[in-house]
Amino acid sequence: MSNQVPKPLPGVDELNKPFWEAARRHELVLQRCRKCGFYRYPAGLICQECASDDLAWVKVSGRGVIFTWTVFHRAYHPAFADEVPYAVVAVELEEGPRMITNLVDCPLAEIKIGMSVEVVFETVNDQICLPKFRPV
């Protein structure tokens, strides 16, 4: 039996369930307004551009650029103690929305704003696969 503290996992609810189901298939999906075409992340009940409630989940490219980033040198939760330092990035997706996530497969000294990245998925368990990004 392990004494390791489990990492906190995202909460799955009726609103974001399609996002997490797609992630389990290693697909990145976002809500898109059928009225004005605006992409939304995180999920919501109405379009933040035109207030329509006619939203659909659509597969997106999974590509983007680093908008901003930081390196965590301190574990703010005991489950991350063995991973510090690690990078947390805001990725601006080609479709527009920004996602806060981790950058993987990249030395910390090489991270740059504007760096092209693509989505990869980390399988945590049978229910959760986390979208993360790596340099292209």
N, CA and C atoms as an extended XYZ file, in Angstrom:
408
Properties=species:S:1:pos:R:3:atomname:S:1:resname:S:1:resid:I:1 pbc="F F F"
N         0.848       -1.183        0.000 N   MET     1
C         0.000        0.000        0.000 CA  MET     1
C         0.887        1.236        0.000 C   MET     1
N         0.514        2.217       -0.800 N   SER     2
C         1.287        3.438       -0.939 CA  SER     2
C         0.834        4.476        0.075 C   SER     2
N         1.803        5.229        0.610 N   ASN     3
C         1.499        6.351        1.497 CA  ASN     3
C         1.390        7.647        0.719 C   ASN     3
N         1.490        7.571       -0.588 N   GLN     4
C         1.463        8.753       -1.427 CA  GLN     4
C         0.067        9.375       -1.425 C   GLN     4
N         0.029       10.691       -1.340 N   VAL     5
C        -1.228       11.431       -1.355 CA  VAL     5
C        -1.740       11.474       -2.786 C   VAL     5
N        -3.015       11.139       -3.023 N   PRO     6
C        -3.539       11.217       -4.395 CA  PRO     6
C        -3.699       12.667       -4.845 C   PRO     6
N        -3.494       12.883       -6.138 N   LYS     7
C        -3.684       14.215       -6.703 CA  LYS     7
C        -5.166       14.540       -6.775 C   LYS     7
N        -5.505       15.806       -6.569 N   PRO     8
C        -6.905       16.188       -6.755 CA  PRO     8
C        -7.263       16.073       -8.231 C   PRO     8
N        -8.468       15.643       -8.492 N   LEU     9
C        -8.932       15.470       -9.871 CA  LEU     9
C       -10.048       16.465      -10.174 C   LEU     9
N       -10.203       16.803      -11.447 N   PRO    10
C       -11.283       17.725      -11.807 CA  PRO    10
C       -12.645       17.123      -11.514 C   PRO    10
N       -13.578       17.990      -11.191 N   GLY    11
C       -14.946       17.558      -10.974 CA  GLY    11
C       -15.670       17.421      -12.301 C   GLY    11
N       -16.314       16.303      -12.499 N   VAL    12
C       -17.089       16.074      -13.717 CA  VAL    12
C       -18.562       16.251      -13.357 C   VAL    12
N       -19.246       17.110      -14.125 N   ASP    13
C       -20.674       17.330      -13.902 CA  ASP    13
C       -21.392       17.299      -15.251 C   ASP    13
N       -22.668       17.519      -15.251 N   GLU    14
C       -23.442       17.439      -16.495 CA  GLU    14
C       -22.983       18.478      -17.517 C   GLU    14
N       -22.528       19.628      -17.060 N   LEU    15
C       -22.112       20.687      -17.981 CA  LEU    15
C       -20.805       20.348      -18.696 C   LEU    15
N       -19.825       19.816      -17.964 N   ASN    16
C       -18.511       19.564      -18.579 CA  ASN    16
C       -18.275       18.102      -18.953 C   ASN    16
N       -19.245       17.246      -18.733 N   LYS    17
C       -19.098       15.822      -19.021 CA  LYS    17
C       -18.654       15.533      -20.461 C   LYS    17
N       -19.209       16.211      -21.489 N   PRO    18
C       -18.739       15.942      -22.859 CA  PRO    18
C       -17.247       16.244      -23.049 C   PRO    18
N       -16.728       17.260      -22.362 N   PHE    19
C       -15.308       17.586      -22.439 CA  PHE    19
C       -14.468       16.416      -21.926 C   PHE    19
N       -14.834       15.883      -20.762 N   TRP    20
C       -14.053       14.795      -20.151 CA  TRP    20
C       -14.243       13.474      -20.888 C   TRP    20
N       -15.422       13.226      -21.449 N   GLU    21
C       -15.621       12.018      -22.264 CA  GLU    21
C       -14.731       12.065      -23.499 C   GLU    21
N       -14.622       13.221      -24.138 N   ALA    22
C       -13.750       13.373      -25.311 CA  ALA    22
C       -12.286       13.217      -24.909 C   ALA    22
N       -11.914       13.781      -23.784 N   ALA    23
C       -10.524       13.661      -23.321 CA  ALA    23
C       -10.145       12.196      -23.116 C   ALA    23
N       -11.084       11.391      -22.631 N   ARG    24
C       -10.804        9.947      -22.478 CA  ARG    24
C       -10.512        9.302      -23.828 C   ARG    24
N       -11.058        9.858      -24.915 N   ARG    25
C       -10.782        9.359      -26.267 CA  ARG    25
C        -9.565       10.061      -26.882 C   ARG    25
N        -8.897       10.888      -26.067 N   HIS    26
C        -7.751       11.699      -26.510 CA  HIS    26
C        -8.144       12.676      -27.610 C   HIS    26
N        -9.301       13.299      -27.418 N   GLU    27
C        -9.789       14.341      -28.310 CA  GLU    27
C       -10.050       15.587      -27.479 C   GLU    27
N        -9.725       16.731      -28.037 N   LEU    28
C       -10.014       17.995      -27.373 CA  LEU    28
C       -11.259       18.593      -28.012 C   LEU    28
N       -12.271       18.846      -27.205 N   VAL    29
C       -13.517       19.454      -27.681 CA  VAL    29
C       -13.797       20.720      -26.878 C   VAL    29
N       -14.469       21.644      -27.541 N   LEU    30
C       -14.918       22.878      -26.895 CA  LEU    30
C       -16.365       23.112      -27.273 C   LEU    30
N       -17.027       23.923      -26.491 N   GLN    31
C       -18.354       24.362      -26.876 CA  GLN    31
C       -18.206       25.429      -27.961 C   GLN    31
N       -19.111       25.372      -28.944 N   ARG    32
C       -19.144       26.390      -29.996 CA  ARG    32
C       -20.592       26.830      -30.176 C   ARG    32
N       -20.773       28.127      -30.248 N   CYS    33
C       -22.111       28.680      -30.436 CA  CYS    33
C       -22.560       28.432      -31.869 C   CYS    33
N       -23.740       27.863      -32.016 N   ARG    34
C       -24.277       27.622      -33.358 CA  ARG    34
C       -24.780       28.908      -34.006 C   ARG    34
N       -25.042       29.925      -33.209 N   LYS    35
C       -25.559       31.187      -33.743 CA  LYS    35
C       -24.433       32.086      -34.266 C   LYS    35
N       -23.373       32.301      -33.459 N   CYS    36
C       -22.335       33.260      -33.867 CA  CYS    36
C       -20.969       32.615      -34.136 C   CYS    36
N       -20.819       31.312      -33.795 N   GLY    37
C       -19.566       30.616      -34.063 CA  GLY    37
C       -18.504       30.768      -32.995 C   GLY    37
N       -18.798       31.453      -31.893 N   PHE    38
C       -17.823       31.693      -30.826 CA  PHE    38
C       -17.497       30.390      -30.098 C   PHE    38
N       -16.196       30.138      -29.884 N   TYR    39
C       -15.741       28.985      -29.102 CA  TYR    39
C       -15.641       29.389      -27.639 C   TYR    39
N       -16.063       28.495      -26.767 N   ARG    40
C       -16.104       28.793      -25.346 CA  ARG    40
C       -15.341       27.747      -24.541 C   ARG    40
N       -14.529       28.220      -23.603 N   TYR    41
C       -13.892       27.369      -22.600 CA  TYR    41
C       -13.611       28.231      -21.390 C   TYR    41
N       -13.990       27.758      -20.208 N   PRO    42
C       -14.669       26.503      -19.920 CA  PRO    42
C       -16.137       26.537      -20.340 C   PRO    42
N       -16.770       25.394      -20.205 N   ALA    43
C       -18.161       25.248      -20.635 CA  ALA    43
C       -19.080       26.187      -19.854 C   ALA    43
N       -20.124       26.592      -20.520 N   GLY    44
C       -21.130       27.439      -19.891 CA  GLY    44
C       -22.505       27.128      -20.446 C   GLY    44
N       -23.496       27.809      -19.923 N   LEU    45
C       -24.878       27.565      -20.345 CA  LEU    45
C       -25.289       28.408      -21.543 C   LEU    45
N       -24.612       29.565      -21.707 N   ILE    46
C       -24.928       30.441      -22.834 CA  ILE    46
C       -23.631       30.961      -23.453 C   ILE    46
N       -23.730       31.419      -24.687 N   CYS    47
C       -22.597       32.018      -25.383 CA  CYS    47
C       -22.264       33.361      -24.731 C   CYS    47
N       -21.024       33.559      -24.403 N   GLN    48
C       -20.651       34.825      -23.768 CA  GLN    48
C       -20.541       35.973      -24.769 C   GLN    48
N       -20.663       35.676      -26.067 N   GLU    49
C       -20.643       36.719      -27.093 CA  GLU    49
C       -22.052       37.202      -27.457 C   GLU    49
N       -22.970       36.253      -27.679 N   CYS    50
C       -24.296       36.656      -28.174 CA  CYS    50
C       -25.445       36.203      -27.267 C   CYS    50
N       -25.134       35.519      -26.181 N   ALA    51
C       -26.116       35.051      -25.192 CA  ALA    51
C       -27.037       33.948      -25.704 C   ALA    51
N       -26.710       33.337      -26.838 N   SER    52
C       -27.503       32.207      -27.325 CA  SER    52
C       -27.247       30.993      -26.433 C   SER    52
N       -28.263       30.167      -26.298 N   ASP    53
C       -28.063       28.917      -25.568 CA  ASP    53
C       -27.938       27.725      -26.524 C   ASP    53
N       -27.759       28.017      -27.802 N   ASP    54
C       -27.620       26.969      -28.824 CA  ASP    54
C       -26.132       26.640      -29.002 C   ASP    54
N       -25.615       25.817      -28.098 N   LEU    55
C       -24.204       25.466      -28.072 CA  LEU    55
C       -24.009       24.004      -28.446 C   LEU    55
N       -22.909       23.724      -29.136 N   ALA    56
C       -22.584       22.352      -29.526 CA  ALA    56
C       -21.148       22.067      -29.127 C   ALA    56
N       -20.865       20.813      -28.829 N   TRP    57
C       -19.499       20.380      -28.554 CA  TRP    57
C       -18.857       19.981      -29.873 C   TRP    57
N       -17.682       20.571      -30.182 N   VAL    58
C       -16.998       20.280      -31.440 CA  VAL    58
C       -15.530       19.979      -31.173 C   VAL    58
N       -15.008       19.063      -31.967 N   LYS    59
C       -13.591       18.732      -31.875 CA  LYS    59
C       -12.787       19.909      -32.421 C   LYS    59
N       -11.709       20.262      -31.729 N   VAL    60
C       -10.850       21.365      -32.158 CA  VAL    60
C        -9.455       20.830      -32.468 C   VAL    60
N        -8.621       21.703      -32.991 N   SER    61
C        -7.308       21.295      -33.510 CA  SER    61
C        -6.357       20.761      -32.451 C   SER    61
N        -6.453       21.262      -31.244 N   GLY    62
C        -5.497       20.865      -30.211 CA  GLY    62
C        -4.168       21.597      -30.341 C   GLY    62
N        -4.128       22.625      -31.183 N   ARG    63
C        -2.902       23.406      -31.359 CA  ARG    63
C        -3.107       24.819      -30.823 C   ARG    63
N        -2.003       25.416      -30.412 N   GLY    64
C        -2.069       26.781      -29.924 CA  GLY    64
C        -0.685       27.307      -29.639 C   GLY    64
N        -0.644       28.406      -28.906 N   VAL    65
C         0.623       29.016      -28.511 CA  VAL    65
C         0.563       29.354      -27.025 C   VAL    65
N         1.722       29.409      -26.412 N   ILE    66
C         1.784       29.790      -25.008 CA  ILE    66
C         1.510       31.286      -24.913 C   ILE    66
N         0.466       31.630      -24.169 N   PHE    67
C         0.091       33.028      -23.951 CA  PHE    67
C         0.884       33.599      -22.773 C   PHE    67
N         0.998       32.825      -21.711 N   THR    68
C         1.797       33.181      -20.548 CA  THR    68
C         2.125       31.905      -19.789 C   THR    68
N         3.058       31.984      -18.865 N   TRP    69
C         3.466       30.785      -18.134 CA  TRP    69
C         4.131       31.156      -16.829 C   TRP    69
N         4.231       30.172      -15.968 N   THR    70
C         4.963       30.313      -14.714 CA  THR    70
C         5.525       28.947      -14.338 C   THR    70
N         6.498       28.941      -13.467 N   VAL    71
C         7.072       27.702      -12.960 CA  VAL    71
C         6.790       27.627      -11.464 C   VAL    71
N         6.187       26.524      -11.058 N   PHE    72
C         5.917       26.291       -9.646 CA  PHE    72
C         7.146       25.630       -9.029 C   PHE    72
N         7.720       26.289       -8.044 N   HIS    73
C         8.882       25.760       -7.327 CA  HIS    73
C         8.482       25.234       -5.955 C   HIS    73
N         7.231       25.418       -5.619 N   ARG    74
C         6.708       24.990       -4.331 CA  ARG    74
C         5.478       24.130       -4.583 C   ARG    74
N         5.338       23.072       -3.824 N   ALA    75
C         4.156       22.216       -3.940 CA  ALA    75
C         3.048       22.799       -3.066 C   ALA    75
N         1.979       23.269       -3.721 N   TYR    76
C         0.856       23.832       -2.977 CA  TYR    76
C        -0.133       22.754       -2.555 C   TYR    76
N         0.129       21.540       -2.970 N   HIS    77
C        -0.632       20.365       -2.541 CA  HIS    77
C         0.400       19.254       -2.388 C   HIS    77
N         0.342       18.460       -1.338 N   PRO    78
C         1.380       17.450       -1.101 CA  PRO    78
C         1.539       16.430       -2.234 C   PRO    78
N         0.507       16.222       -3.033 N   ALA    79
C         0.594       15.238       -4.118 CA  ALA    79
C         1.548       15.679       -5.230 C   ALA    79
N         1.888       16.967       -5.275 N   PHE    80
C         2.766       17.488       -6.324 CA  PHE    80
C         4.210       17.671       -5.852 C   PHE    80
N         4.517       17.257       -4.638 N   ALA    81
C         5.843       17.481       -4.054 CA  ALA    81
C         6.970       16.893       -4.900 C   ALA    81
N         6.748       15.729       -5.491 N   ASP    82
C         7.803       15.087       -6.281 CA  ASP    82
C         7.946       15.679       -7.679 C   ASP    82
N         7.076       16.609       -8.066 N   GLU    83
C         7.098       17.148       -9.422 CA  GLU    83
C         7.687       18.551       -9.534 C   GLU    83
N         7.889       19.234       -8.416 N   VAL    84
C         8.432       20.586       -8.508 CA  VAL    84
C         9.897       20.544       -8.914 C   VAL    84
N        10.356       21.469       -9.728 N   PRO    85
C         9.580       22.530      -10.369 CA  PRO    85
C         8.842       22.004      -11.599 C   PRO    85
N         7.682       22.603      -11.891 N   TYR    86
C         6.918       22.245      -13.088 CA  TYR    86
C         6.253       23.494      -13.658 C   TYR    86
N         5.977       23.439      -14.956 N   ALA    87
C         5.432       24.595      -15.657 CA  ALA    87
C         3.913       24.533      -15.741 C   ALA    87
N         3.291       25.669      -15.476 N   VAL    88
C         1.861       25.868      -15.694 CA  VAL    88
C         1.748       26.951      -16.761 C   VAL    88
N         0.994       26.650      -17.809 N   VAL    89
C         0.904       27.550      -18.950 CA  VAL    89
C        -0.547       27.902      -19.251 C   VAL    89
N        -0.720       29.071      -19.835 N   ALA    90
C        -2.000       29.444      -20.444 CA  ALA    90
C        -1.784       29.309      -21.940 C   ALA    90
N        -2.483       28.362      -22.537 N   VAL    91
C        -2.371       28.120      -23.973 CA  VAL    91
C        -3.530       28.813      -24.668 C   VAL    91
N        -3.196       29.660      -25.638 N   GLU    92
C        -4.232       30.266      -26.476 CA  GLU    92
C        -4.435       29.340      -27.663 C   GLU    92
N        -5.579       28.688      -27.690 N   LEU    93
C        -5.873       27.728      -28.742 CA  LEU    93
C        -6.093       28.435      -30.074 C   LEU    93
N        -5.852       27.735      -31.170 N   GLU    94
C        -6.092       28.308      -32.503 CA  GLU    94
C        -7.514       28.841      -32.627 C   GLU    94
N        -8.435       28.206      -31.933 N   GLU    95
C        -9.844       28.587      -32.021 CA  GLU    95
C       -10.175       29.797      -31.141 C   GLU    95
N        -9.234       30.234      -30.297 N   GLY    96
C        -9.444       31.445      -29.512 CA  GLY    96
C        -9.380       31.311      -28.005 C   GLY    96
N       -10.087       30.367      -27.398 N   PRO    97
C       -10.067       30.284      -25.939 CA  PRO    97
C        -8.681       29.955      -25.394 C   PRO    97
N        -8.501       30.284      -24.139 N   ARG    98
C        -7.258       29.967      -23.428 CA  ARG    98
C        -7.531       28.907      -22.382 C   ARG    98
N        -6.596       27.957      -22.277 N   MET    99
C        -6.683       26.888      -21.288 CA  MET    99
C        -5.483       26.968      -20.358 C   MET    99
N        -5.718       26.815      -19.066 N   ILE   100
C        -4.643       26.699      -18.092 CA  ILE   100
C        -4.353       25.214      -17.943 C   ILE   100
N        -3.087       24.844      -18.099 N   THR   101
C        -2.717       23.436      -18.102 CA  THR   101
C        -1.223       23.315      -17.814 C   THR   101
N        -0.696       22.130      -17.976 N   ASN   102
C         0.739       21.907      -17.802 CA  ASN   102
C         1.418       21.772      -19.142 C   ASN   102
N         2.674       22.213      -19.189 N   LEU   103
C         3.539       21.995      -20.342 CA  LEU   103
C         4.434       20.826      -20.001 C   LEU   103
N         4.509       19.854      -20.908 N   VAL   104
C         5.329       18.660      -20.686 CA  VAL   104
C         6.341       18.525      -21.819 C   VAL   104
N         7.317       17.678      -21.600 N   ASP   105
C         8.338       17.378      -22.621 CA  ASP   105
C         9.081       18.626      -23.084 C   ASP   105
N         9.353       19.536      -22.153 N   CYS   106
C        10.055       20.767      -22.501 CA  CYS   106
C        10.895       21.212      -21.306 C   CYS   106
N        12.199       21.386      -21.510 N   PRO   107
C        13.005       21.944      -20.421 CA  PRO   107
C        12.481       23.321      -20.024 C   PRO   107
N        12.443       23.592      -18.740 N   LEU   108
C        11.879       24.848      -18.251 CA  LEU   108
C        12.575       26.060      -18.859 C   LEU   108
N        13.865       25.976      -19.086 N   ALA   109
C        14.629       27.104      -19.631 CA  ALA   109
C        14.259       27.423      -21.078 C   ALA   109
N        13.555       26.521      -21.749 N   GLU   110
C        13.208       26.726      -23.159 CA  GLU   110
C        11.792       27.263      -23.376 C   GLU   110
N        11.031       27.430      -22.317 N   ILE   111
C         9.655       27.909      -22.446 CA  ILE   111
C         9.671       29.382      -22.858 C   ILE   111
N         8.837       29.691      -23.852 N   LYS   112
C         8.749       31.075      -24.342 CA  LYS   112
C         7.293       31.422      -24.673 C   LYS   112
N         6.940       32.662      -24.407 N   ILE   113
C         5.641       33.153      -24.851 CA  ILE   113
C         5.623       33.091      -26.373 C   ILE   113
N         4.521       32.606      -26.932 N   GLY   114
C         4.392       32.460      -28.379 CA  GLY   114
C         4.848       31.106      -28.893 C   GLY   114
N         5.391       30.238      -28.008 N   MET   115
C         5.843       28.897      -28.420 CA  MET   115
C         4.655       28.082      -28.918 C   MET   115
N         4.809       27.451      -30.077 N   SER   116
C         3.755       26.588      -30.618 CA  SER   116
C         3.694       25.295      -29.828 C   SER   116
N         2.468       24.887      -29.482 N   VAL   117
C         2.257       23.682      -28.683 CA  VAL   117
C         1.086       22.881      -29.248 C   VAL   117
N         1.041       21.618      -28.843 N   GLU   118
C        -0.072       20.741      -29.224 CA  GLU   118
C        -0.502       19.939      -28.014 C   GLU   118
N        -1.759       19.533      -28.031 N   VAL   119
C        -2.313       18.804      -26.903 CA  VAL   119
C        -1.805       17.364      -26.872 C   VAL   119
N        -1.590       16.866      -25.665 N   VAL   120
C        -1.342       15.457      -25.384 CA  VAL   120
C        -2.211       15.134      -24.172 C   VAL   120
N        -2.441       13.865      -23.931 N   PHE   121
C        -3.333       13.496      -22.841 CA  PHE   121
C        -2.626       12.577      -21.860 C   PHE   121
N        -2.814       12.853      -20.584 N   GLU   122
C        -2.287       12.011      -19.517 CA  GLU   122
C        -3.450       11.235      -18.911 C   GLU   122
N        -3.403        9.918      -19.043 N   THR   123
C        -4.441        9.085      -18.454 CA  THR   123
C        -4.175        8.948      -16.965 C   THR   123
N        -5.120        9.409      -16.154 N   VAL   124
C        -4.992        9.351      -14.705 CA  VAL   124
C        -5.663        8.091      -14.175 C   VAL   124
N        -6.850        7.810      -14.690 N   ASN   125
C        -7.595        6.604      -14.306 CA  ASN   125
C        -8.607        6.312      -15.415 C   ASN   125
N        -9.532        5.392      -15.177 N   ASP   126
C       -10.502        5.024      -16.209 CA  ASP   126
C       -11.454        6.157      -16.574 C   ASP   126
N       -11.576        7.149      -15.712 N   GLN   127
C       -12.535        8.231      -15.941 CA  GLN   127
C       -11.904        9.541      -16.404 C   GLN   127
N       -10.653        9.776      -16.031 N   ILE   128
C       -10.033       11.083      -16.279 CA  ILE   128
C        -8.754       10.963      -17.087 C   ILE   128
N        -8.720       11.689      -18.201 N   CYS   129
C        -7.503       11.928      -18.982 CA  CYS   129
C        -7.340       13.437      -19.022 C   CYS   129
N        -6.172       13.907      -18.595 N   LEU   130
C        -5.936       15.347      -18.517 CA  LEU   130
C        -5.285       15.863      -19.799 C   LEU   130
N        -5.849       16.901      -20.411 N   PRO   131
C        -5.177       17.525      -21.540 CA  PRO   131
C        -4.004       18.367      -21.036 C   PRO   131
N        -2.843       18.103      -21.609 N   LYS   132
C        -1.639       18.867      -21.331 CA  LYS   132
C        -1.066       19.246      -22.690 C   LYS   132
N        -0.043       20.062      -22.695 N   PHE   133
C         0.519       20.499      -23.973 CA  PHE   133
C         2.017       20.284      -23.999 C   PHE   133
N         2.531       20.088      -25.220 N   ARG   134
C         3.970       19.940      -25.430 CA  ARG   134
C         4.358       20.779      -26.649 C   ARG   134
N         5.641       21.158      -26.714 N   PRO   135
C         6.076       21.946      -27.862 CA  PRO   135
C         5.900       21.169      -29.156 C   PRO   135
N         5.627       21.898      -30.235 N   VAL   136
C         5.515       21.299      -31.558 CA  VAL   136
C         6.894       21.313      -32.174 C   VAL   136
